[in-house]
Amino acid sequence: MKIETKAVHGRNPQERKKPGQPVVTPIYQTSNFYLGRGEYDKIVTGSTREVNLYTRLGNPTLRSAADRFAFMHGAEEGEFFASGMGAITSTLLTFAGPKDSVVTSLDIYGGTVDLIHNVISRLGIEIIYTDPADAGAVRRAARPGTKLILFETLSNPLLKMPDIEGVVAAARERGIPVVIDNTFASPALFRPLEHGVDLVIESSTKYLGGHSDCIGGFVAGPAALLKRIWKTTVTVGATADPFAAFLVERGMKTLPLRMSRHNENAAAVASWLEKHPAVERVIYPGLDSHPDHARALRLLEGFGGMVSFVLKGGNEAGLRLMKGLRWIVEATSLGGVESLVEMPFNTSHAPLTDEERAAAGIVPGLMRMSVGIENVEDLIEDLDRAMKCIA
């Protein structure tokens, strides 16, 4: 099946085609379930992931959403989490322990940098930063104790695209699992497992849910790895709520349609910004000016709805611009139907020091815009009006 059909119907639609069965997955809003002899037997054998026992351990609504995500990515299994950060935390804690190391980059979501720099590293896990666009640098950064390589398909907020094939090849030489945070692309634009990546992570709060009304996260990959991650998840309590899973699964059904509009609108906005005299630089993988444009053109099925740009007037100009907007919302997060704009220096990357932001390329005047599905002429008119506030 193509991605559009997978999104709507999920992996096993025939199982639901029985008289009296609901067309959509019900919300199993319960903390626990009745126990029978089979459930007790599985508790004894440690196989509680496969039964309805206690929602922290598993729930039909959560499993349905996770399986739809896994199916869209071509994965054996998936897990649903309380947030994208819960998904990343559980994955890191599953594979790395004291005296191990993780190879990653500073050019990723600020919350992830904060996690690995200030929490994971305190557990005795060494964090090695390198450039994912340089497979040779990744190969040199890996140590005998490296247990995981973690990057993003399109980095947040500079939209850099790593040399995924080169990184995978370098990791294979040493048997190191590669994890890709695919949030900015979603399975509608890129499916990392098809390119040799071991695990894919996404914040379902963003494009998967798509309506800015629920928090969640996914991990998908081989069943053997997901079983290990599940054990960590239930121990640290990163399990999601059934209602959030219901909202995300509903959102995933329209993901390909929405992503098509996000792509179109973002390309138009990026082209318009590139011509504006108040803009120093536009960062969008669909533009010829983007350093990774050729790689994105070859690997992605669309360039996404995220556009970053640098204003000539620095941070003060950016703050004035946001106050002058009428339709575009000054708010953090991304991937919803409405357009949002923020400045990483005081939102996503606020936990970083000035030196860390500079090293990550968070320069003064950097804006990050999540382009929604509105009429693009209205969006450009709104930007044009607000630009006059910084003249």
Number of C-alpha atoms within 10 A of each C-alpha: 10 7 18 16 13 20 24 19 15 22 19 12 11 9 8 13 11 9 6 7 11 10 11 12 17 14 17 18 13 11 14 15 14 8 12 9 8 9 18 15 12 15 14 9 9 10 13 18 19 14 18 16 21 16 21 20 20 24 27 19 23 28 19 22 26 23 24 24 31 24 22 24 24 20 22 14 22 30 27 35 30 24 22 25 20 23 25 24 21 24 23 22 16 18 18 20 18 13 12 19 24 27 23 24 21 22 27 23 19 22 16 18 21 16 15 20 16 12 13 21 18 11 15 14 23 21 18 17 15 19 18 27 16 14 21 14 15 24 20 10 17 22 15 9 16 24 22 21 24 20 24 27 27 26 21 22 27 24 25 23 20 22 19 24 14 17 23 23 17 20 21 14 9 14 13 20 19 25 27 23 26 22 27 26 24 29 27 24 20 21 23 26 19 11 12 16 21 20 23 27 26 29 28 31 28 26 31 31 29 25 17 16 12 19 20 27 29 29 30 28 24 16 13 10 18 20 16 14 22 23 15 19 25 17 12 13 14 23 25 22 24 25 16 25 31 21 22 29 28 19 20 28 21 17 22 21 12 22 27 18 20 27 21 18 23 25 24 15 21 24 14 14 24 18 12 14 11 17 17 17 18 25 24 29 28 22 18 11 13 16 15 20 17 13 14 21 15 9 16 17 16 21 28 30 30 31 25 22 22 24 25 18 16 15 19 13 20 24 16 16 23 23 13 20 20 15 15 23 16 18 15 16 16 26 32 23 21 17 23 22 24 23 27 22 22 12 14 19 24 15 17 18 11 14 10 16 20 13 12 19 14 21 17 20 22 27 27 25 27 28 31 27 22 16 10 19 12 13 22 18 14 16 21 17 15 18 22 12 15 18 10
